[in-house]
């Protein structure tokens, strides 16, 4: 087992994905379980166990009744197989206990990769190595930022000082560098100065406020689509999202293309996904529409808040989307 730990936005998932794509052909079965934290909350551990079994064994036959049964099935069906498994964004010990507690659950030569913000979750596991992801140094940060802002490894002469200042404020955090670089691409020096002035009002390492600079630069249609995906359609099929939002009067294809270009949205096979910090930033924007009264927010997605609003008949005309599961 290999653990990759570090702060949000530092590139743990990117690193795990790169390793997975490089070595997956060496294994009989593979499974990349992304965004474990959110999926465990939304779907439950049993559904994650089913996905692990079905994806590795290339079937849809497994239906698990309990976590204990899922553990027994994993050990029985995968115990002789050489597998590659990535558990991405683990935030609770129970997720590891139910999916990959022991290395001997799997066949000889298997590789288990775990990414987490909490290094302590890796203690006590049979991990052969823990890799602590580091912030980028000045040279690495400049190359990553420049790649997205200028399509080169260094800024043009007239942008050098501004680029260095923005890179400094990003604190070497890859997600901030990529997001800001994409946001500033092809903009004039005057526009850069204006954006840097805004950036200077934000405390160092307040990543959500740094990311919101990109959100604030979107047009109204694209902002609405971004918030809808962050609150309601994260991880959903792109075609279904497009049909639904177009039917509501949005220009979804154009908005999605813009969000992907700005690195606020990614395509994962046929689904639309966001980095968890980007998604959280969108949800916080909605929360701040009415911090104390959920019924006055544009989007309701938290199950408890939805129940409270419906039971108390506290809704308002401001509610545009309400998620009921």
C-alpha positions as CSV (number, residue, x, y, z in Angstrom):
1,X,0.0,0.0,0.0
2,X,1.1,3.5,-0.8
3,X,-0.3,6.6,0.9
4,X,-0.3,10.1,-0.7
5,X,-1.1,12.9,1.8
6,X,-1.2,16.7,1.7
7,X,-3.4,19.7,1.7
8,X,-6.3,20.2,-0.7
9,X,-5.3,21.3,-4.2
10,X,-1.7,20.2,-3.9
11,X,-2.1,17.5,-6.6
12,X,-2.7,14.2,-4.8
13,X,-5.4,13.1,-7.2
14,X,-3.4,14.2,-10.2
15,X,-0.4,12.2,-9.0
16,X,-2.4,9.1,-8.3
17,X,-4.1,9.3,-11.7
18,X,-0.8,9.6,-13.4
19,X,0.5,6.6,-11.6
20,X,-2.7,4.6,-12.4
21,X,-2.6,5.4,-16.1
22,X,1.1,4.5,-16.3
23,X,0.9,1.0,-14.7
24,X,-2.7,-0.2,-15.0
25,X,-1.9,-2.6,-17.8
26,X,0.3,-4.7,-15.5
27,X,-2.7,-5.8,-13.4
28,X,-5.5,-8.3,-13.9
29,X,-8.1,-5.9,-12.5
30,X,-8.2,-2.2,-11.8
31,X,-10.4,0.3,-10.0
32,X,-10.0,4.1,-9.4
33,X,-12.6,5.1,-6.8
34,X,-12.6,8.9,-7.0
35,X,-13.9,11.4,-4.4
36,X,-14.4,8.8,-1.7
37,X,-15.3,11.5,0.9
38,X,-18.4,12.8,-1.0
39,X,-19.5,9.4,-2.4
40,X,-19.4,7.8,1.0
41,X,-21.7,10.5,2.3
42,X,-24.0,10.5,-0.7
43,X,-24.1,6.8,-1.6
44,X,-22.8,4.9,1.5
45,X,-20.0,2.4,1.9
46,X,-22.0,-0.5,0.5
47,X,-22.3,1.2,-2.9
48,X,-18.6,1.8,-2.9
49,X,-17.9,-1.9,-2.1
50,X,-20.2,-2.9,-5.0
51,X,-18.5,-0.5,-7.4
52,X,-15.1,-1.9,-6.4
53,X,-16.1,-5.5,-7.0
54,X,-18.1,-4.9,-10.2
55,X,-15.4,-2.7,-11.7
56,X,-12.5,-5.1,-11.0
57,X,-14.4,-8.2,-12.0
58,X,-16.1,-6.5,-15.0
59,X,-19.6,-7.4,-14.0
60,X,-22.8,-5.9,-12.5
61,X,-23.9,-8.9,-10.6
62,X,-22.8,-7.9,-7.1
63,X,-25.4,-6.5,-4.7
64,X,-24.2,-6.2,-1.1
65,X,-26.5,-6.2,1.9
66,X,-24.1,-5.0,4.6
67,X,-20.6,-3.7,5.0
68,X,-19.5,-6.9,6.7
69,X,-20.8,-8.9,3.7
70,X,-19.0,-6.6,1.3
71,X,-15.7,-7.1,3.2
72,X,-16.1,-10.9,3.0
73,X,-16.9,-10.7,-0.8
74,X,-13.9,-8.5,-1.4
75,X,-11.6,-11.0,0.4
76,X,-13.2,-14.1,-1.3
77,X,-13.3,-12.8,-4.8
78,X,-10.2,-10.7,-5.0
79,X,-7.9,-12.6,-2.7
80,X,-6.1,-14.4,-5.6
81,X,-6.1,-11.5,-8.1
82,X,-3.3,-9.1,-8.8
83,X,-5.2,-5.8,-8.7
84,X,-4.5,-2.0,-8.8
85,X,-6.8,0.1,-6.6
86,X,-6.9,3.8,-6.0
87,X,-8.9,5.2,-3.1
88,X,-9.0,9.0,-3.7
89,X,-9.8,11.6,-1.1
90,X,-10.3,9.3,1.9
91,X,-11.4,11.2,5.0
92,X,-12.5,8.5,7.5
93,X,-11.1,5.3,8.8
94,X,-14.3,3.4,8.1
95,X,-13.8,3.9,4.3
96,X,-10.4,2.1,4.5
97,X,-11.8,-0.6,6.9
98,X,-14.6,-1.5,4.4
99,X,-12.6,-1.4,1.2
100,X,-8.9,-2.2,1.6
101,X,-8.1,-2.7,5.3
102,X,-5.4,-5.4,4.8
103,X,-3.0,-5.9,2.0
104,X,-3.6,-9.7,2.2
105,X,-7.2,-9.2,1.1
106,X,-5.7,-9.1,-2.5
107,X,-3.4,-11.3,-4.6
108,X,0.4,-11.2,-4.7
109,X,1.7,-8.1,-6.6
110,X,-1.4,-6.0,-5.9
111,X,-0.9,-2.2,-5.5
112,X,-3.2,-0.1,-3.3
113,X,-2.9,3.7,-3.5
114,X,-4.7,6.0,-1.0
115,X,-4.9,9.8,-1.2
116,X,-6.0,11.8,1.9
117,X,-5.6,15.1,3.6
118,X,-5.3,13.3,6.9
119,X,-2.0,11.5,7.3
120,X,-3.1,9.9,10.5
121,X,-5.5,7.7,8.6
122,X,-2.6,6.0,7.1
123,X,-1.0,5.0,10.4
124,X,-1.5,1.4,11.3
125,X,-2.2,0.3,7.8
126,X,0.3,-2.1,6.1
127,X,1.5,0.8,3.9
128,X,5.0,0.3,2.5
129,X,5.4,4.1,1.9
130,X,3.8,7.4,2.8
131,X,4.5,10.2,0.3
132,X,3.9,13.7,1.6
133,X,3.1,16.0,-1.3
134,X,4.9,19.3,-1.2
135,X,4.1,22.8,-2.4
136,X,5.9,23.7,-5.6
137,X,9.2,25.7,-5.5
138,X,9.4,29.0,-7.3
139,X,10.7,27.6,-10.5
140,X,8.1,24.8,-10.7
141,X,5.3,27.3,-9.8
142,X,6.4,29.6,-12.5
143,X,6.4,26.9,-15.1
144,X,3.0,25.6,-14.2
145,X,1.4,29.0,-14.0
146,X,3.0,30.2,-17.3
147,X,1.9,27.0,-19.1
148,X,-1.7,27.9,-18.4
149,X,-1.4,31.7,-18.7
150,X,0.9,31.9,-21.7
151,X,1.3,28.4,-23.2
152,X,5.0,28.6,-22.4
153,X,7.3,27.8,-19.5
154,X,8.0,31.5,-18.6
155,X,6.1,34.8,-18.9
156,X,6.7,37.4,-21.6
157,X,8.9,40.3,-20.5
158,X,6.1,42.8,-19.9
159,X,4.3,40.3,-17.6
160,X,7.2,39.1,-15.5
161,X,6.7,41.2,-12.4
162,X,3.0,40.7,-12.3
163,X,3.3,37.0,-12.9
164,X,5.8,36.7,-10.0
165,X,3.5,38.6,-7.7
166,X,0.6,36.4,-8.5
167,X,2.6,33.2,-8.2
168,X,3.8,34.4,-4.8
169,X,0.2,34.9,-3.6
170,X,-0.7,31.4,-4.9
171,X,1.7,30.0,-2.3
172,X,3.0,27.2,-4.6
173,X,-0.4,25.5,-4.5
174,X,-0.9,23.8,-7.9
175,X,-4.7,24.2,-8.0
176,X,-4.5,28.0,-7.4
177,X,-1.7,28.3,-10.0
178,X,-3.7,26.4,-12.7
179,X,-7.0,28.2,-11.9
180,X,-5.5,31.7,-11.9
181,X,-3.3,31.1,-14.9
182,X,-6.3,29.9,-17.0
183,X,-8.4,32.8,-15.7
184,X,-5.7,35.4,-16.9
185,X,-4.9,33.7,-20.2
186,X,-4.8,36.2,-23.2
187,X,-5.6,39.2,-21.0
188,X,-3.9,42.6,-21.2
189,X,-1.3,43.9,-18.8
190,X,-4.0,46.4,-17.5
191,X,-6.4,43.5,-16.8
192,X,-3.6,41.7,-15.0
193,X,-3.0,44.7,-12.8
194,X,-6.7,45.0,-12.0
195,X,-6.9,41.3,-11.0
196,X,-3.7,41.5,-8.9
197,X,-5.2,44.4,-7.1
198,X,-8.2,42.2,-6.2
199,X,-5.9,39.3,-5.2
200,X,-4.0,41.5,-2.8
201,X,-7.2,41.9,-0.7
202,X,-7.3,38.2,0.0
203,X,-5.4,36.7,2.9
204,X,-2.6,34.3,1.9
205,X,-3.7,30.7,1.4
206,X,-7.4,31.5,1.5
207,X,-7.8,29.2,-1.5
208,X,-11.6,29.5,-1.9
209,X,-11.4,33.2,-2.2
210,X,-8.5,32.9,-4.7
211,X,-10.6,30.5,-6.7
212,X,-13.6,32.8,-6.6
213,X,-11.7,35.3,-8.7
214,X,-12.2,33.0,-11.6
215,X,-15.9,32.6,-10.8
216,X,-16.4,36.4,-10.6
217,X,-15.0,36.7,-14.1
218,X,-17.7,34.5,-15.7
219,X,-20.8,35.8,-17.4
220,X,-24.2,35.3,-15.6
221,X,-25.2,32.2,-17.7
222,X,-21.9,30.5,-17.0
223,X,-22.0,31.4,-13.3
224,X,-25.5,29.8,-13.1
225,X,-24.4,26.6,-14.8
226,X,-21.3,26.4,-12.6
227,X,-23.4,26.7,-9.4
228,X,-25.9,24.2,-10.7
229,X,-23.2,21.6,-11.3
230,X,-21.4,22.3,-8.0
231,X,-24.6,21.9,-6.0
232,X,-26.6,19.4,-8.0
233,X,-25.0,17.7,-11.0
234,X,-21.4,17.0,-9.8
235,X,-20.4,13.6,-11.2
236,X,-23.4,13.4,-13.5
237,X,-23.5,12.4,-17.2
238,X,-22.7,15.4,-19.4
239,X,-25.5,14.7,-21.9
240,X,-28.1,14.5,-19.2
241,X,-26.9,17.7,-17.5
242,X,-26.9,19.5,-20.8
243,X,-30.4,18.4,-21.7
244,X,-31.7,19.4,-18.2
245,X,-30.1,22.8,-18.1
246,X,-30.9,23.7,-21.7
247,X,-34.5,22.9,-21.0
248,X,-34.3,25.5,-18.2
249,X,-33.2,28.2,-20.6
250,X,-29.4,28.0,-20.2
251,X,-26.8,27.8,-22.9
252,X,-25.1,24.8,-21.4
253,X,-22.7,23.7,-24.0
254,X,-21.0,27.1,-24.2
255,X,-20.9,27.4,-20.4
256,X,-19.4,23.9,-20.0
257,X,-16.7,24.7,-22.6
258,X,-15.8,27.9,-20.8
259,X,-15.6,26.2,-17.4
260,X,-13.4,23.4,-18.7
261,X,-11.1,25.9,-20.3
262,X,-10.9,27.9,-17.0
263,X,-10.1,24.6,-15.1
264,X,-13.2,25.0,-13.0
265,X,-14.7,21.8,-14.4
266,X,-13.3,18.6,-15.8
267,X,-14.6,15.7,-17.9
268,X,-14.1,12.3,-16.4
269,X,-15.2,9.8,-19.1
270,X,-18.8,11.0,-19.8
271,X,-19.3,12.7,-16.5
272,X,-18.7,16.3,-15.3
273,X,-16.6,16.6,-12.1
274,X,-15.0,19.4,-10.1
275,X,-12.1,19.5,-7.7
276,X,-13.5,19.3,-4.3
277,X,-12.2,22.8,-3.4
278,X,-13.8,24.2,-6.5
279,X,-17.1,22.5,-5.7
280,X,-17.0,23.7,-2.1
281,X,-16.3,27.2,-3.3
282,X,-19.5,27.1,-5.4
283,X,-21.6,25.7,-2.6
284,X,-20.3,28.3,-0.2
285,X,-21.4,31.0,-2.7
286,X,-24.9,29.6,-2.5
287,X,-24.7,29.3,1.3
288,X,-23.8,32.9,1.6
289,X,-26.9,34.0,-0.3
290,X,-28.7,33.5,3.0
291,X,-26.5,32.0,5.7
292,X,-29.3,31.7,8.3
293,X,-32.3,30.9,6.1
294,X,-31.9,28.1,3.6
295,X,-35.3,28.8,2.1
296,X,-34.0,32.0,0.6
297,X,-31.1,30.4,-1.3
298,X,-31.2,29.7,-5.0
299,X,-30.2,26.0,-4.6
300,X,-31.1,23.5,-1.9
301,X,-29.1,20.3,-1.9
302,X,-28.3,19.5,1.8
303,X,-30.8,16.7,2.8
304,X,-31.4,18.1,6.3
305,X,-31.9,21.6,5.1
306,X,-34.3,20.4,2.3
307,X,-36.3,18.5,4.9
308,X,-36.4,21.5,7.3
309,X,-37.6,23.9,4.5
310,X,-40.3,21.5,3.3
311,X,-41.6,20.6,6.7
312,X,-41.7,24.2,7.8
313,X,-43.0,25.5,4.5
314,X,-40.1,27.9,4.6
315,X,-39.4,28.1,0.8
316,X,-39.4,31.3,-1.2
317,X,-39.4,32.4,-4.8
318,X,-35.6,32.6,-4.7
319,X,-35.4,28.8,-4.7
320,X,-34.5,27.6,-8.2
321,X,-33.3,24.0,-7.6
322,X,-34.3,21.6,-4.8
323,X,-32.7,18.2,-4.6
324,X,-34.9,15.4,-3.1
325,X,-33.5,11.9,-2.9
